[in-house]
Every structure is written in structure tokens, then in C-alpha cells.
Amino acid sequence: MAELVLSTLLPVVLEKLASVLENKIARSKGIHSELKKWEDKLPLIRAVLKDASQKEVKEEAVKLWLNRLQHLSYDIDDFLDGLATDAMHREFIKESQPITNKVRKFIPSCCTSFSLSTRVGSKLDNISTRLQDLMEEKEKLGLIVKNEGSKDKNRVYQTSLVDAPSIVGRVGDKKELLQKLLADEPNFSIVPIVGMGGIGKTTLSRLLYNDQLVKDHFELKAWVCVSDDFDSFKISKVIYQEVGGEQSKDLEDFNRLQVALKDRLKGKRFLLVLDDVWSEKLADWEALAAPFSEVADGSKIIITTRKQQLLNKLGCNHPYDLKELSPNDAFSLFARYAGINDFESYPMLRLHGEGIVKKCKGLPLASKALGSSLRGKTDEEDWKQLLYNEIWMLEDGGDIVPALRLSYHDLSAPLKHLFAYCCLIPKDYVFDKKDLVLLWMAEGFLHNSDPNKTMECLGEEYFQELLSLVKVIFSTCA
């Protein structure tokens, strides 16, 4: 929770600090030089907040470090406000000098002393010492800079290969999407699949990509795992190689590559899967899609994503919204990864397993991960411990994904703040979307950098992004 506060507070503190330094509010050279050190150190600390927020779940030392940083940030904010107040006081005294001189005759000199160095020196030293301690501890904790949108490295290496018999509960989804893929429409059309993290978008795409009907229907196919780096040149290069294009030094130029790709695809019925797309920029898509203009009718592009902003810009107003697994399918998947095919010998384990699966909320990735953590364990205590513990506090050993944090870390800092605020709303409470946005505005959570956009519009955008990213259930939204 400290990271939520810091993500909002630190930018404000840095802005105040820059203003104090720029306007030379701190008259003492000693204070000014110390504030310059703060200005150098605070951005370095801010840069590791992403990593710290992920590690605090399992590392108590990181959690304590974040709490100390939060308290220090409040103290710095108060200190800077104090400097600004002193500056205003000096300006007021200067402007009202004649009157002040008369009044001062009746006030003891001890009460008119506003020596800045005397009043703030100890606070300055205290803050500087604590800030340096946090800097040193940051290194000891191994906190590193991570991009805001950085994902699991393994996402980059996702492939089209699939073990179809091991897939559970997607027969209906596959059948419905096959109809869309095999429909004969002019030029190419987009088949978007949206859903929260861990819901199975990539798995379903693999099933479709490797289906025999699809193989027979399309002349050329290509699979690209895009992830958070939408590089049109790299994506085009992968597509070109997937459809049989030969590598050449001439194709290191983006224009030549796209011309060659267009020639390769011309007149061919083509299937492209763009898996795990995060970009919201229409320009990214337009740069990539230019070679697809002369493909044969019936060509299709599957896009899997958690975000609908780009799809909306492309006119995909009715994407395929992939739902959670049914309780029976989720339990079947969980049992398979737990390594138990017959629960007749373990009736209590089945009872505990059903409770664990219920906590997974139908997410295949969570069911698989938690099932794997129990593989080979038939002691009832192990299953009970997993059931009654907070599952997001589990040691993950590299691949145990906590069910309730799958999408959280992919949210931007402002969205994390708004999401946390939504958690204050009682379960099953019916509210109006506009009222929620007004509450966000009243709390000061919305910071608009676009002068042409109203706060209400910004709040609406945040609401829609929360809705699409984490599937927060808003009842009767207006």
C-alpha cells in the first residue's frame, strides 16, 4: 500500500523541490546545496518503486523500506512547505516594512527572529541522513529499475505450439471463434480476443492456430508474441520469415522489408496471430498493417490483449470477451496439475481442492499454478494450509502465480491508486459510474496533463481501463 501513496506523493515532492530550487527560496548556500542532493537522490529512489512494490509481497525488509520512504516523503513535503511559507512571510514583511517597523517597537526582539538556519537546520540534517540511509539500503535489498510496463520475460518466448489434449473447458470458445476465422469476408478482418491476465487467451489462440480446419483454410500463417514492445520492424521481420521469406541484408531497411512482405502476401489467404498486444497507439498498427492491403479475401488477424483502447480505435466494438472457466472445468484443470486423477481415496482433499479452486475465480493460470504447488502432496494439512492462507502471500518459486495479483502489477501507478480506492466499496453495493469518477476527482486522484481533456473524461478513461484490465465488477454502471 505504501507504493500506492508514494507513486502519487513523490512526483508532487519533486515538483515542489524543483520550484524551491528554481525560485531560490532557500537563501542559505548550505541548505540550497543539500536540497540539490535531494533532487539527485529522490528520482533514483522513485525509479525502483516498481520493483519494490513487487518484492514487498514476500520480503518484509522491502515492505519496511517502503514504509520508511513514505514517512520520509511526508517529512520532506512538510519541510518544503515550511520553506515556501517562510519565503511568503519574508515577502510580506518586505512589502509592509513601514507598518512593521512601528509594530516591532512593541514586540520583544526574540519574537521577531526568523532565522531560517536555526529553525530548519536540525530537520534538514535529519532528512538528509534518513535519505542517505534509504539509498544505501536500496542497494542492499537489490532493488532495480523496471519499466512501468515490463512483463514476465517468458512472455517474449511464447510460441504457437500447444498440447491440445491437455486443454480444459474451451470447446465452446473454440467452436465460436472457428466460425469467425473461416468466414469469407473482404480483404482481411480482425478477430480480437480480450480478457484479464491468466484467463487463457494465448492458449485459446494456440488451439485455433493449430486446428486442422484452420491449417487447410489458410495458405500462409504467422505467429508473433508482441508483448509490451510493439516494434513494427521486428514484428514485420518475424511475419516475413514465418511466411517463407528469405533473410537478406537488403531487408534491414523497414521500407524494403514491408515491400517484400506485401509481395509475399499478395493474393494469399493469410492468418496472423498477434499475441499479448499492449500498445494503444493507432500509429503502431498503421505502420504494421500496410503490407496486408492486397491479401486474399477471408484473411484474418487474431489479436489477444487485455486492453481495448487500440481495438476501439480500429473499430472492433464487439471483441470476443473470454470468460473464466466453469467450476467443474477449473477443478479438472487443478486436479490434473495436482497429479490426482481419482479423489475417491482422498475425499477430504477433494473438499479442500474445491475451496482452493473457488479462490482462483476460474482463472486457468491460477488453477494450474496452485495445483502444481500441491503435486505429490497427499497430506491433508498441506491442502488445508493452502486453502486457509492468503494465497497471494505464497512463495512462488518462479511460477506460482497468486490469483489476486495477476493483473495488479500491470496497472500504471494512477490506476493502482484508483483500484485501491474501489476496494473500499462494500461488496454488492450498487453505484453509479459518474459518482465514482466524481469521488476520484474530490479525492484529488485525477491529474490531468492534457488541457483539452476534462477531468470527467480522464476519469471515464481510467474507469474503462480498470474494467478491461482487471475485470472489476461494477454493477449497473451508468
C-alpha positions as CSV (number, residue, x, y, z in Angstrom):
1,M,0.0,0.0,0.0
2,A,2.9,2.4,0.7
3,E,3.9,2.1,-3.0
4,L,0.4,3.4,-3.9
5,V,0.9,6.6,-1.8
6,L,4.5,7.1,-3.0
7,S,3.6,6.8,-6.6
8,T,1.4,9.9,-6.1
9,L,3.3,11.7,-3.4
10,L,6.9,11.6,-4.8
11,P,6.1,13.4,-8.1
12,V,4.5,16.2,-6.0
13,V,7.5,16.4,-3.7
14,L,9.9,16.5,-6.7
15,E,7.9,19.3,-8.3
16,K,7.9,21.3,-5.0
17,L,11.7,20.7,-4.7
18,A,12.3,21.9,-8.2
19,S,10.2,25.0,-7.5
20,V,12.1,25.8,-4.3
21,L,15.5,25.5,-6.1
22,E,14.4,27.4,-9.2
23,N,12.9,30.3,-7.2
24,K,15.9,30.3,-4.8
25,I,13.6,30.1,-1.8
26,A,16.4,28.6,0.3
27,R,18.6,31.6,0.8
28,S,21.4,29.7,2.7
29,K,24.0,28.2,0.5
30,G,24.3,25.2,2.8
31,I,20.5,24.5,2.6
32,H,20.5,25.0,-1.2
33,S,23.3,22.6,-1.8
34,E,21.6,20.0,0.5
35,L,18.4,20.3,-1.4
36,K,20.3,19.8,-4.7
37,K,21.4,16.4,-3.3
38,W,17.8,15.5,-2.5
39,E,16.9,16.4,-6.1
40,D,19.6,13.9,-7.3
41,K,18.7,11.1,-5.0
42,L,14.9,11.1,-5.0
43,P,14.5,10.2,-8.7
44,L,16.8,7.3,-8.2
45,I,14.6,6.0,-5.4
46,R,11.4,6.7,-7.4
47,A,12.8,4.6,-10.3
48,V,12.9,1.4,-8.2
49,L,9.3,1.7,-6.8
50,K,8.0,-0.7,-9.4
51,D,10.5,-3.4,-8.3
52,A,9.9,-2.7,-4.6
53,S,6.1,-3.0,-5.0
54,Q,6.5,-6.5,-6.4
55,K,9.0,-7.6,-3.8
56,E,7.3,-6.3,-0.7
57,V,4.7,-9.1,-1.0
58,K,7.2,-11.7,0.1
59,E,10.1,-9.6,1.6
60,E,9.4,-7.9,4.9
61,A,12.5,-5.8,4.6
62,V,11.3,-4.2,1.4
63,K,7.9,-3.5,2.9
64,L,9.6,-1.7,5.9
65,W,11.8,0.2,3.4
66,L,8.8,1.4,1.6
67,N,7.1,2.5,4.8
68,R,10.1,4.5,5.9
69,L,10.3,6.1,2.5
70,Q,6.6,7.0,2.8
71,H,7.2,8.7,6.1
72,L,10.3,10.5,4.8
73,S,8.4,11.8,1.8
74,Y,5.8,13.3,4.1
75,D,8.5,15.0,6.1
76,I,10.2,16.3,3.0
77,D,6.9,17.6,1.8
78,D,6.3,19.4,5.1
79,F,9.8,20.8,5.1
80,L,9.4,22.3,1.6
81,D,6.0,23.7,2.6
82,G,7.8,25.3,5.5
83,L,10.4,26.9,3.3
84,A,7.7,28.3,1.0
85,T,5.8,29.7,3.9
86,D,9.0,31.4,5.2
87,A,9.5,32.9,1.7
88,M,6.0,34.2,1.7
89,H,6.5,35.7,5.2
90,R,9.7,37.5,4.1
91,E,7.9,38.9,1.1
92,F,5.0,40.1,3.3
93,I,7.4,41.7,5.7
94,K,9.2,43.4,2.9
95,E,6.1,44.9,1.3
96,S,4.7,46.1,4.7
97,Q,8.1,47.4,6.1
98,P,6.9,50.8,7.3
99,I,4.0,49.4,9.3
100,T,6.1,46.5,10.5
101,N,8.8,48.8,11.9
102,K,6.2,50.6,14.0
103,V,4.7,47.4,15.3
104,R,8.1,45.8,16.1
105,K,8.8,48.6,18.6
106,F,6.1,47.0,20.9
107,I,7.3,43.3,20.3
108,P,10.4,41.8,22.1
109,S,13.2,41.1,19.6
110,C,13.3,37.4,20.5
111,C,9.8,37.1,19.0
112,T,10.8,38.6,15.6
113,S,13.7,36.4,14.9
114,F,13.1,34.3,11.8
115,S,16.5,32.8,11.4
116,L,15.9,30.0,8.8
117,S,19.1,28.1,9.6
118,T,18.2,28.0,13.3
119,R,14.7,26.7,12.7
120,V,15.3,24.2,10.0
121,G,18.9,23.1,10.4
122,S,18.1,20.1,12.5
123,K,15.2,19.0,10.3
124,L,17.5,19.3,7.2
125,D,20.2,17.1,8.7
126,N,17.7,14.5,9.9
127,I,16.1,14.2,6.5
128,S,19.4,14.1,4.7
129,T,20.6,11.3,7.0
130,R,17.5,9.3,6.5
131,L,17.5,9.7,2.8
132,Q,21.1,8.5,2.5
133,D,20.2,5.5,4.7
134,L,17.4,4.6,2.3
135,M,19.7,5.0,-0.6
136,E,22.3,2.6,0.9
137,E,19.6,0.1,2.0
138,K,18.1,0.2,-1.6
139,E,21.4,-1.3,-2.8
140,K,21.5,-3.9,-0.1
141,L,17.9,-5.0,-0.9
142,G,18.8,-5.4,-4.6
143,L,16.1,-3.0,-5.8
144,I,16.4,-2.4,-9.5
145,V,14.9,-0.1,-12.2
146,K,12.0,-1.7,-14.0
147,N,9.9,-0.3,-16.8
148,E,6.3,0.6,-15.9
149,G,5.0,-1.9,-18.4
150,S,7.6,-4.6,-18.0
151,K,6.2,-8.1,-18.1
152,D,7.4,-11.6,-17.4
153,K,10.4,-12.3,-19.7
154,N,8.9,-15.7,-20.6
155,R,6.1,-13.8,-22.4
156,V,8.6,-12.9,-25.1
157,Y,9.2,-16.6,-25.8
158,Q,5.6,-17.7,-26.1
159,T,5.1,-19.9,-29.1
160,S,2.3,-21.3,-31.2
161,L,2.8,-24.9,-30.1
162,V,0.1,-26.5,-28.0
163,D,-0.7,-29.8,-26.3
164,A,-4.4,-29.8,-27.3
165,P,-5.4,-32.9,-25.2
166,S,-4.3,-31.1,-22.0
167,I,-6.6,-28.0,-22.6
168,V,-9.7,-28.0,-20.5
169,G,-13.0,-26.1,-20.9
170,R,-12.5,-24.2,-24.2
171,V,-14.5,-26.3,-26.6
172,G,-17.4,-23.8,-26.9
173,D,-15.0,-20.8,-27.2
174,K,-13.0,-22.6,-29.9
175,K,-16.1,-23.5,-31.9
176,E,-17.5,-20.0,-31.9
177,L,-14.2,-18.4,-32.9
178,L,-13.6,-21.0,-35.6
179,Q,-16.8,-19.8,-37.3
180,K,-15.4,-16.3,-37.3
181,L,-12.0,-17.4,-38.7
182,L,-13.4,-19.4,-41.5
183,A,-16.0,-16.8,-42.6
184,D,-15.3,-15.4,-46.0
185,E,-15.0,-11.6,-45.7
186,P,-13.5,-8.9,-48.0
187,N,-9.7,-8.5,-47.7
188,F,-8.7,-9.1,-44.0
189,S,-10.7,-8.8,-40.8
190,I,-9.6,-8.7,-37.1
191,V,-10.7,-11.3,-34.6
192,P,-9.9,-9.8,-31.2
193,I,-9.8,-11.9,-28.0
194,V,-9.8,-9.9,-24.8
195,G,-9.6,-10.9,-21.2
196,M,-7.8,-10.5,-17.9
197,G,-4.3,-11.9,-17.3
198,G,-4.2,-15.7,-16.9
199,I,-7.7,-16.2,-18.4
200,G,-6.3,-18.3,-21.3
201,K,-6.2,-16.0,-24.4
202,T,-2.9,-17.3,-25.6
203,T,-3.9,-21.0,-25.0
204,L,-7.1,-20.5,-27.0
205,S,-5.2,-18.8,-29.8
206,R,-2.9,-21.8,-30.0
207,L,-5.8,-24.2,-30.3
208,L,-7.2,-22.2,-33.2
209,Y,-3.8,-21.7,-34.9
210,N,-3.1,-25.5,-34.8
211,D,-6.6,-26.7,-35.7
212,Q,-6.7,-28.8,-38.9
213,L,-9.6,-26.8,-40.4
214,V,-7.5,-23.6,-40.0
215,K,-4.4,-25.2,-41.5
216,D,-6.4,-26.3,-44.5
217,H,-8.2,-23.0,-44.9
218,F,-5.2,-20.6,-44.8
219,E,-2.4,-20.6,-47.3
220,L,0.0,-18.7,-45.1
221,K,0.2,-18.4,-41.3
222,A,2.3,-16.4,-38.9
223,W,2.5,-16.2,-35.1
224,V,4.1,-13.3,-33.2
225,C,4.3,-12.7,-29.4
226,V,4.2,-8.9,-29.3
227,S,4.2,-8.3,-25.5
228,D,4.8,-4.7,-24.3
229,D,7.3,-3.8,-27.1
230,F,5.3,-3.1,-30.2
231,D,8.2,-2.8,-32.7
232,S,6.7,-2.8,-36.2
233,F,10.1,-3.6,-37.8
234,K,10.7,-6.7,-35.6
235,I,7.1,-7.9,-36.0
236,S,7.2,-7.5,-39.7
237,K,10.5,-9.3,-39.9
238,V,9.1,-12.3,-37.9
239,I,6.0,-12.4,-40.1
240,Y,8.2,-12.3,-43.3
241,Q,10.2,-15.3,-42.0
242,E,7.1,-17.2,-40.9
243,V,5.6,-17.0,-44.4
244,G,8.7,-18.3,-46.0
245,G,10.6,-15.1,-46.8
246,E,14.4,-15.5,-47.0
247,Q,16.7,-13.4,-44.9
248,S,18.7,-10.7,-46.7
249,K,20.8,-7.7,-45.8
250,D,18.6,-5.6,-48.0
251,L,15.7,-6.3,-45.7
252,E,17.4,-4.4,-42.8
253,D,15.6,-1.4,-44.2
254,F,11.9,-1.2,-43.0
255,N,10.6,0.0,-46.3
256,R,12.2,-2.8,-48.3
257,L,11.0,-5.3,-45.7
258,Q,7.4,-4.2,-45.9
259,V,7.5,-4.2,-49.8
260,A,8.9,-7.7,-49.7
261,L,6.3,-8.8,-47.2
262,K,3.5,-7.3,-49.3
263,D,4.7,-9.2,-52.4
264,R,4.8,-12.4,-50.3
265,L,1.3,-12.0,-49.0
266,K,-0.4,-10.7,-52.2
267,G,-3.3,-12.7,-53.2
268,K,-2.9,-15.3,-50.4
269,R,-5.4,-16.2,-47.7
270,F,-3.4,-15.3,-44.6
271,L,-3.7,-15.9,-40.9
272,L,-1.7,-13.8,-38.4
273,V,-1.8,-14.1,-34.6
274,L,-0.6,-11.0,-32.7
275,D,-0.4,-12.4,-29.1
276,D,-0.3,-10.2,-26.0
277,V,-0.6,-6.8,-27.5
278,W,-0.3,-3.8,-25.1
279,S,0.1,-0.9,-27.4
280,E,-2.7,1.6,-27.5
281,K,-1.3,3.7,-30.4
282,L,-3.1,3.6,-33.7
283,A,0.2,4.7,-35.4
284,D,1.8,1.4,-34.4
285,W,-0.9,-0.6,-36.1
286,E,-0.9,1.5,-39.2
287,A,2.8,1.0,-39.6
288,L,2.5,-2.7,-39.3
289,A,-0.7,-3.3,-41.4
290,A,0.4,-1.6,-44.6
291,P,1.6,-4.9,-46.3
292,F,-1.8,-6.6,-45.7
293,S,-3.7,-4.4,-48.1
294,E,-3.7,-7.0,-51.0
295,V,-4.1,-10.3,-49.2
296,A,-6.9,-12.6,-50.4
297,D,-10.4,-12.3,-49.1
298,G,-11.1,-14.2,-45.9
299,S,-7.7,-13.4,-44.3
300,K,-7.8,-13.0,-40.6
301,I,-5.7,-11.4,-37.8
302,I,-6.2,-12.6,-34.3
303,I,-5.2,-10.1,-31.6
304,T,-5.1,-11.1,-28.0
305,T,-5.0,-8.3,-25.4
306,R,-6.0,-7.1,-22.0
307,K,-6.6,-3.6,-23.3
308,Q,-9.4,-2.5,-25.5
309,Q,-8.2,1.0,-26.4
310,L,-6.5,0.0,-29.6
311,L,-9.4,-2.2,-30.6
312,N,-11.8,0.6,-30.2
313,K,-9.7,2.8,-32.5
314,L,-9.7,0.0,-35.1
315,G,-13.5,-0.2,-34.9
316,C,-13.6,-3.6,-33.1
317,N,-16.5,-2.7,-30.9
318,H,-17.5,-6.3,-30.1
319,P,-14.4,-8.3,-29.3
320,Y,-14.6,-11.8,-28.1
321,D,-14.6,-11.5,-24.3
322,L,-13.0,-14.7,-22.9
323,K,-14.7,-15.7,-19.7
324,E,-13.4,-17.7,-16.7
325,L,-13.6,-21.5,-16.6
326,S,-16.7,-23.1,-15.1
327,P,-16.2,-24.6,-11.6
328,N,-16.1,-28.1,-13.0
329,D,-13.5,-27.3,-15.7
330,A,-11.4,-25.3,-13.2
331,F,-11.4,-28.2,-10.8
332,S,-10.5,-30.7,-13.5
333,L,-7.5,-28.5,-14.5
334,F,-6.4,-28.0,-10.9
335,A,-6.6,-31.8,-10.2
336,R,-4.6,-32.6,-13.3
337,Y,-1.7,-30.3,-12.2
338,A,-2.0,-31.6,-8.6
339,G,-1.4,-35.1,-10.0
340,I,-4.6,-36.7,-8.6
341,N,-6.9,-38.4,-11.0
342,D,-9.1,-40.2,-8.5
343,F,-10.3,-38.4,-5.4
344,E,-12.2,-41.4,-4.0
345,S,-9.2,-42.3,-2.0
346,Y,-8.8,-38.7,-0.8
347,P,-12.3,-37.4,-0.1
348,M,-11.1,-34.6,2.2
349,L,-8.5,-33.4,-0.4
350,R,-11.4,-33.0,-2.9
351,L,-13.2,-30.8,-0.4
352,H,-10.2,-28.7,0.2
353,G,-9.4,-28.6,-3.5
354,E,-12.8,-27.3,-4.4
355,G,-12.3,-24.5,-1.9
356,I,-8.9,-23.6,-3.4
357,V,-10.3,-23.6,-6.9
358,K,-13.1,-21.3,-5.8
359,K,-10.5,-18.8,-4.7
360,C,-8.9,-19.0,-8.2
361,K,-12.0,-17.3,-9.6
362,G,-12.0,-19.5,-12.7
363,L,-8.5,-18.4,-13.9
364,P,-6.7,-21.2,-15.6
365,L,-3.3,-19.9,-14.9
366,A,-4.0,-19.7,-11.2
367,S,-5.6,-23.2,-11.1
368,K,-2.6,-24.6,-12.8
369,A,-0.1,-22.8,-10.6
370,L,-1.8,-23.7,-7.3
371,G,-2.4,-27.3,-8.5
372,S,1.3,-27.6,-9.3
373,S,2.3,-26.4,-5.8
374,L,0.4,-29.4,-4.4
375,R,1.7,-32.0,-6.8
376,G,2.9,-35.1,-4.9
377,K,1.4,-33.9,-1.7
378,T,-1.4,-36.0,-0.2
379,D,-1.2,-34.8,3.4
380,E,-4.4,-33.1,4.2
381,E,-2.6,-30.4,6.2
382,D,-0.8,-29.2,3.1
383,W,-4.1,-28.7,1.3
384,K,-5.7,-27.0,4.3
385,Q,-2.8,-24.6,4.7
386,L,-3.1,-23.6,1.1
387,L,-6.9,-23.2,1.4
388,Y,-6.9,-21.0,4.6
389,N,-3.8,-19.0,4.0
390,E,-3.9,-15.8,2.0
391,I,-3.0,-17.2,-1.4
392,W,-1.3,-14.0,-2.6
393,M,1.3,-14.4,0.1
394,L,2.6,-17.8,-1.2
395,E,6.2,-18.3,-2.1
396,D,6.1,-18.7,-5.8
397,G,9.4,-20.4,-6.6
398,G,9.4,-18.9,-10.0
399,D,6.0,-19.9,-11.4
400,I,3.3,-20.0,-8.6
401,V,1.2,-17.0,-9.7
402,P,-1.0,-15.6,-7.0
403,A,-4.6,-15.5,-8.2
404,L,-5.4,-12.0,-7.0
405,R,-2.3,-10.2,-8.2
406,L,-2.2,-11.5,-11.8
407,S,-3.2,-8.1,-13.3
408,Y,-2.4,-5.8,-10.4
409,H,1.3,-5.3,-11.2
410,D,0.5,-4.4,-14.8
411,L,-1.5,-1.4,-13.8
412,S,0.0,2.1,-14.0
413,A,0.6,3.9,-10.7
414,P,-2.5,6.1,-11.1
415,L,-4.7,3.0,-11.8
416,K,-3.3,1.2,-8.8
417,H,-4.4,4.1,-6.7
418,L,-7.9,4.1,-8.1
419,F,-8.2,0.3,-7.9
420,A,-7.2,0.5,-4.2
421,Y,-9.9,3.1,-3.7
422,C,-12.5,0.8,-5.4
423,C,-11.7,-1.8,-2.8
424,L,-13.3,0.5,-0.1
425,I,-16.7,0.0,-1.8
426,P,-18.7,-2.7,0.0
427,K,-19.4,-5.9,-1.8
428,D,-22.6,-6.0,-3.9
429,Y,-23.0,-2.2,-3.4
430,V,-24.8,-0.7,-6.4
431,F,-23.3,2.6,-7.5
432,D,-23.2,5.0,-10.5
433,K,-20.0,5.2,-12.6
434,K,-20.3,9.0,-12.7
435,D,-20.5,9.2,-9.0
436,L,-17.3,7.1,-8.7
437,V,-15.5,9.5,-11.1
438,L,-16.6,12.5,-9.0
439,L,-15.3,10.8,-5.9
440,W,-12.0,10.3,-7.6
441,M,-11.9,13.9,-8.5
442,A,-12.8,15.0,-5.0
443,E,-10.0,12.9,-3.5
444,G,-7.5,14.5,-5.9
445,F,-6.6,11.2,-7.6
446,L,-7.0,12.5,-11.2
447,H,-4.1,14.5,-12.5
448,N,-4.8,15.8,-16.0
449,S,-1.8,16.9,-18.2
450,D,-4.0,17.5,-21.3
451,P,-5.6,21.0,-21.2
452,N,-8.1,19.8,-23.9
453,K,-9.4,17.0,-21.7
454,T,-11.8,17.4,-18.8
455,M,-11.4,15.6,-15.5
456,E,-14.6,13.8,-16.2
457,C,-13.2,12.4,-19.5
458,L,-10.0,11.4,-17.8
459,G,-11.9,9.6,-15.1
460,E,-14.0,7.8,-17.7
461,E,-10.9,6.6,-19.5
462,Y,-9.4,5.3,-16.2
463,F,-12.7,3.6,-15.4
464,Q,-12.8,1.8,-18.8
465,E,-9.1,0.8,-18.4
466,L,-9.7,-0.7,-15.0
467,L,-12.7,-2.5,-16.3
468,S,-10.8,-4.1,-19.2
469,L,-7.6,-4.8,-17.3
470,V,-8.7,-6.3,-14.1
471,K,-12.4,-7.1,-14.6
472,V,-13.5,-5.2,-11.6
473,I,-17.2,-6.0,-11.4
474,F,-19.2,-2.8,-11.5
475,S,-22.9,-3.3,-11.1
476,T,-25.5,-1.3,-13.1
477,C,-22.9,1.2,-14.3
478,A,-24.4,4.2,-15.9
